[in-house]
Amino acid sequence: MIEYKPLIKYNLQFFANDDKTEEPTAKKIEDTRKEGQVAKSTELASAVALLTAFLSLRFLMSFLSGRLLEVFHTFWQQMNVYSSGDFSSNTVHKIIVNVLLYVLITILPFLLIFLFVGFMVQRLQITWKVTTKPLQPKLNKLNPINGFKRMFSGRALINLLMSIAKVLIFGYMSYSIIKDNISVFINSYDNNLEDNLGILFDLIYELGIKISAVYIIIAAADFMYQKWKHKQDIKMTKQEVKDEYKNQEGDPKVKGQQRQRMQQAARRRMMQNIPEADVVITNPTHFAVALKYDNNVSNAPLVVAKGADYLAYKIKDIARENGVEIVEDKPLARMLYSNVEIGDEIPQELYQSVAEVLAYVYKLKNKVS
């Protein structure tokens, strides 16, 4: 017996985004830009180009109609001249070339406007960045399975629905314009060529502006969808974010081990400095700070070692082994531990307190000696 599996299950798989729940990083966005993957709407460019075409037609209508009438008159005049003489293939070629050049000059302003508007629409959608990677051949594009997936993807379905909507809306609008102006077409037989061209341009302009306005709305919706879809496509999994962080910053475990080794090396150097200290000031159990004063090296006593809890115990133990005096002064020990880094001079506001301790230590040493 064949198990029935609803088709909707497979359709939903195309919309699934796996476990990509993390926002794309700056590097991910930049990498996708280099690949030519950006959020842009071709519909928006087409809509603005269409609106530009009809607005240009409106402003250049007199120029365009004059050029068309002139080419008609010139063509028929040449036909009368050539028909009375030798009408050869060279003559036909000359007429065609002249007409094409005339038409090209006529539509040149429109082409320049379209190029400028198309460039500006694309420029406003995305930041300008030249890349050749989209032009490079990719074998996965030749994979029929990937092509089949693209045919039945969510984006393909959206494009299909949009195309159907455009055909229905634009078809209805064209039908309405023709229906409302059917009498104009019937009476056109009584008008001359110039009048009929003017009427035709007016109808085309009216239809074009209405279609363009609706198309702009559709294109704006498509642009918002493309931005949302692009953001969803480039989202990252938690593992991808971790891997990228490792690649950029290094493995956190390795960095932690390096930091630990550096701290251990610094601690060993600090412990080696304790036997040269003049005094160790303690809390007495929580903090220990070792000071050394040499007026040939510094203007004030230096902190050569400090630590809390177990490290404080080790500092005092090394101090006892090397005959360094240990003086208990809870406020001073806390102040030195919290405000002075190893290798720095004590601050000026502690000069008096430290001087009293050092004087006491020197007095003890003199007594012992």
C-alpha positions, -999 to 999 in steps of 0.1 A, spaced: 0 0 0 14 34 -10 15 59 18 -2 92 10 19 123 16 3 157 12 19 180 -14 17 210 9 44 193 31 69 195 2 58 230 -7 64 242 29 99 228 28 109 254 1 99 281 25 118 266 55 149 284 66 165 254 85 179 266 118 192 299 106 179 321 134 209 345 138 211 379 122 238 381 95 271 396 106 288 425 89 313 401 73 284 379 61 267 408 44 299 420 28 307 385 15 272 382 -1 277 416 -16 310 404 -32 291 374 -46 266 398 -62 237 388 -39 219 419 -29 183 429 -22 169 445 -53 137 445 -72 137 443 -110 100 452 -109 109 486 -93 134 494 -121 108 484 -147 80 504 -131 101 536 -128 114 531 -164 78 528 -176 67 559 -158 97 577 -172 88 566 -207 54 580 -205 64 613 -189 91 617 -215 66 610 -242 45 638 -227 72 664 -226 87 653 -260 54 647 -277 57 676 -301 92 667 -310 83 630 -316 52 637 -336 70 662 -358 98 637 -365 73 610 -373 54 632 -397 86 643 -413 99 608 -418 66 598 -434 67 627 -458 103 622 -466 98 585 -472 69 590 -496 86 618 -514 117 595 -520 94 567 -531 79 589 -558 113 599 -570 127 564 -570 96 548 -586 100 569 -617 136 558 -622 158 528 -616 146 512 -584 174 488 -575 186 470 -544 211 499 -537 181 523 -537 163 501 -512 193 499 -490 198 536 -491 162 543 -481 163 518 -452 196 533 -439 182 568 -440 150 558 -422 169 539 -395 192 568 -389 163 591 -387 145 569 -362 176 564 -342 181 602 -338 144 605 -329 146 579 -301 180 589 -288 167 613 -261 145 585 -248 174 561 -247 196 585 -227 168 592 -202 161 555 -197 198 548 -192 201 575 -166 169 566 -147 177 529 -148 212 535 -133 198 558 -106 171 533 -96 196 505 -92 220 529 -74 193 539 -49 184 503 -42 219 491 -35 253 506 -26 276 509 -56 301 480 -57 317 465 -88 322 427 -87 328 401 -114 319 371 -93 283 368 -106 297 365 -141 320 336 -132 306 301 -142 293 279 -114 287 242 -119 259 241 -94 238 263 -118 239 234 -143 226 209 -117 190 200 -128 180 193 -92 189 228 -81 171 242 -112 140 221 -103 141 235 -68 143 270 -81 113 264 -103 91 254 -74 106 277 -48 88 303 -28 103 331 -49 91 315 -81 56 312 -67 57 349 -57 69 359 -92 42 338 -108 14 354 -87 28 389 -94 29 383 -132 -7 371 -131 -17 401 -111 0 425 -135 -16 409 -166 -51 410 -150 -47 446 -137 -31 461 -168 -55 442 -191 -85 456 -172 -71 491 -173 -64 489 -210 -99 476 -216 -115 504 -196 -96 531 -216 -105 516 -249 -141 511 -239 -145 547 -227 -129 561 -259 -144 538 -285 -163 567 -301 -129 585 -306 -116 555 -326 -148 554 -347 -146 591 -356 -109 590 -364 -117 584 -401 -130 620 -403 -97 634 -389 -64 641 -406 -31 624 -397 -19 651 -373 -51 651 -353 -52 613 -351 -16 612 -339 -24 638 -312 -55 618 -300 -35 586 -300 -7 601 -280 -32 615 -254 -48 580 -250 -14 563 -247 -3 589 -222 -34 585 -200 -32 547 -201 5 547 -194 3 570 -164 -24 549 -148 -6 517 -155 27 532 -142 11 544 -110 -3 510 -102 30 493 -113 49 516 -89 28 503 -60 33 467 -70 70 473 -74 73 489 -40 57 459 -24 80 436 -44 110 457 -32 100 453 4 95 416 -1 129 412 -18 146 430 11 129 407 37 136 376 16 173 385 12 176 391 49 161 357 56 183 340 30 215 353 45 207 346 82 232 324 99 231 294 122 246 296 157 274 274 145 281 296 115 284 326 138 308 307 161 329 296 132 331 331 118 341 344 152 368 318 154 381 326 119 382 364 127 392 365 163 407 330 168 395 301 188 382 314 222 397 283 239 431 290 223 429 326 232 420 317 268 449 294 271 473 321 257 459 346 282 463 321 310 499 315 300 506 352 299 491 357 333 512 329 347 544 344 332 535 378 347 528 362 380 562 345 380 580 377 372 560 394 400 570 368 425 607 371 415 605 408 424 592 402 460 627 395 475 639 429 464 609 447 480 613 469 511 580 461 527 548 441 522 517 458 535 488 434 543 451 435 552 463 410 568 444 380 552 428 393 521 454 416 504 491 420 502 511 447 484 549 447 481 566 481 478 601 491 468 617 525 469 649 535 451 653 573 446 677 566 417 650 547 398 617 565 407 604 596 425 581 575 447 578 539 459 568 514 433 543 485 437 563 455 426 537 428 435 502 426 448 476 399 453 444 388 471 435 357 491 457 328 481 481 350 461 484 373 491 493 343 512 521 334 487 534 369 486 537 370 524 553 335 524 580 346 499 586 378 519 592 358 551 616 335 533 636 365 521 635 386 552 612 413 538 592 431 565 555 425 566 534 454 580 497 452 587 477 483 576 442 474 565 431 507 549 465 513 532 467 478 519 432 480 504 439 515 489 471 503 473 456 471 459 426 488 444 442 519 429 478 511 420 489 487 392 521 466 394 551 486 382 533 520 389 543 546 415 520 552 444 497 582 441 506 615 459 478 612 484 493 581 498 529 595 502 524 603 539 510 569 549 536 550 529 564 572 542 555 564 578 555 526 570 589 528 553 603 549 581 592 522 605 607 495 584 640 513 580 641 519 618 637 482 623 664 473 599 688 497 616 681 482 650 687 447 636 719 458 619 
